[in-house]
Amino acid sequence: MQLQEIRQLVSQDMAKVNQHITTHLHPEIELINELGHYIIDSGGKRLRPLLVLLSANAFQYIGDHHIRLAAIVEFIHTATLLHDDVVDASLLRRGNETANAIWGDQSSVLVGDYLFSRSFQLMVEVKSLRVMELLANASNTIAAGEVQQLINCHDPDTTEERYYQVITDKTAKLFSAASELGALISQQSEVTIQAMADYGLSIGIAFQLMDDILDYKGDPKAMGKNIGDDLAEGKPTLPLIHALKNADAKTKTIIRNAIIKGDIENMPAIQAAINDTKAIEYTYLAAKNYVNNAINCLSVLKESPYKKALIALANLSIDRCD
């Protein structure tokens, strides 16, 4: 099952989510609408709201809270993208100019703040303290992950443990919350709710591991960014951490200096070290293990097209080129 087939399963729900997003930006303030639509409509896969919809439908949820929650999750994700691009001084995302490159850092940060606060306004409408607790904790965890990533930047002594903590908090937590929401609003057992949270967390980690592989191996046109962008920002991702640990002394010095300086001048030597130490294979195997774990978590679900879609989505988190 390909992504288009998965989307088709919930196409009517997703159309309602898109309408909800459009309605709840801010028609009175042109900058919020213009910038918000630019980043939301810039070609993202809508994976996180897709998880909310698939999860809710897998449990045969009846109601409309899943529509509102999927939009809220997308608002939170969009806010983090706006803030990320400012922090990283990024000029390109998904092959397009970033919002901060067009409107400036101040506008991007403020609209990101607006989307965060708007998401909490919309949460209140669900009238569930449990839902608010889940999304509030997820938002706080994501912010903590951003801070920890900033601490890790330009630090060649970053360990795998610290790296995994960042991607778990910064990326995987919102995948986890999105998957958990469907079970939560469907009033499933605590065991089932936790299984869906674990499913989302696992595919979120796998998704980020693949992103980090593609930074050294991907097609720049397909990715919408350049090879080595993470290194240029001084980010020690898993392929680099593994290469640094297993390279010869001379190459270790080159990699350490590149991380410290955010320097890609020696990129050919670094890519050679990544190949020689089989860092890509090491990272891919880790991602595959997380996908297998995610699929195992879905044993709590009855057989249905939505379960098949969730399994397929887990596999697609690593079987992709962008």
Helices and strands as residue ranges (DSSP letters): H 3-9, H 11-23, H 30-40, H 47-58, H 65-87, E 92-93, E 96-97, H 99-103, H 105-126, H 129-152, H 160-167, I 168-172, H 173-185, H 190-217, H 220-223, H 229-232, H 238-246, H 249-261, H 267-276, H 279-297, G 298-300, H 305-316
